[in-house]
Amino acid sequence: ASYVRITVFFLVAVLTYFFSQRIRKLEVKMKSQERLVSLGEVVSTIAHEIRNPLASISGSVELIQKQLAEKLNEKQRKMMNAVVDESERIKGIFSGLLDYSRSSELHLEEVKVTPFLDEVFLLMSHQHSFNPNVKVDALYKNKSKDVKLKIDPEQMKQVFMNLIANAYEAMPDGGRLKVSVKSANGSLSLLFEDNGVGMDRKTLNSLFLPFKTTKPNGTGLGLAQAYKIVSQHGGHLAIQSKKGKGTKAEVILPRN
């Protein structure tokens, strides 16, 4: 019985490796598709190829954890962790693909900018990406007390939280994040400026490309999704950065 369990464990590990390689190949394929015209078709392919095997892998992992948890040696524990990590990574990619490909309808509401940004930072304080060593200069409180925008609150929260999370990650040892608002030519600009590690030109030029990421466990969909949401609002997302000199992200939205 013990031999059978160990055999099942290694089979699951092999299956996980196979499907993780398949995911990487699909990622490369999607990168080469201009503007992801056929994204829906690719998502369907991923769903078909991964949903059932992933369920089998997850089920096997749960069974193995219950039956062999106390009998695994160090090498086998590492393999078990690899199975779990790869399963979660695949789930993350799949979820991100669905979110990015889904053509969601905007539910516009008129919101006050200052309390809205305050709520975003409150939500960020409970996220795993929160960095308590970063000092936030909430300059938006000075000029945007009564400024309003007509936006989809939930989707725009996703945009701002992504930009803030990126700023936190760019300042792992602490730093300063300035958040300000300026109005001009019938539009409102919300600026997020950090003094973190910054980016080189090559990274900057591919920021909004899906699956293009420099993060070890990233999917490269965060900024692509943010750009899509801002564009749906009739706005524009612009990012300026220099290696070692920080980054400035600007969300430009029309005033309604």
Sequence and secondary structure as in RCSB ss.txt:
>XXXX:A:sequence
ASYVRITVFFLVAVLTYFFSQRIRKLEVKMKSQERLVSLGEVVSTIAHEIRNPLASISGSVELIQKQLAEKLNEK
QRKMMNAVVDESERIKGIFSGLLDYSRSSELHLEEVKVTPFLDEVFLLMSHQHSFNPNVKVDALYKNKSKDVKLK
IDPEQMKQVFMNLIANAYEAMPDGGRLKVSVKSANGSLSLLFEDNGVGMDRKTLNSLFLPFKTTKPNGTGLGLAQ
AYKIVSQHGGHLAIQSKKGKGTKAEVILPRN
>XXXX:A:secstr
 HHHHHHHHHHHHHHHHHHHHHHHHHHHHHHTSGGGTTHHHHHHHHHHHHHHHHHHHHHHHHHHHHHHTTT  HH
HHHHHHHHHHHHHHHHHHHHHHHHHH       EEEEHHHHHHHHHHHHTTSTT  TTEEEEETHHHH TT EEE
E HHHHHHHHHHHHHHHHHT TT EEEEEEEEEETTEEEEEEEE S    HHHHHTTTSTT   STT  S HHHH
HHHHHHHTT EEEEEE TTS EEEEEEEE  
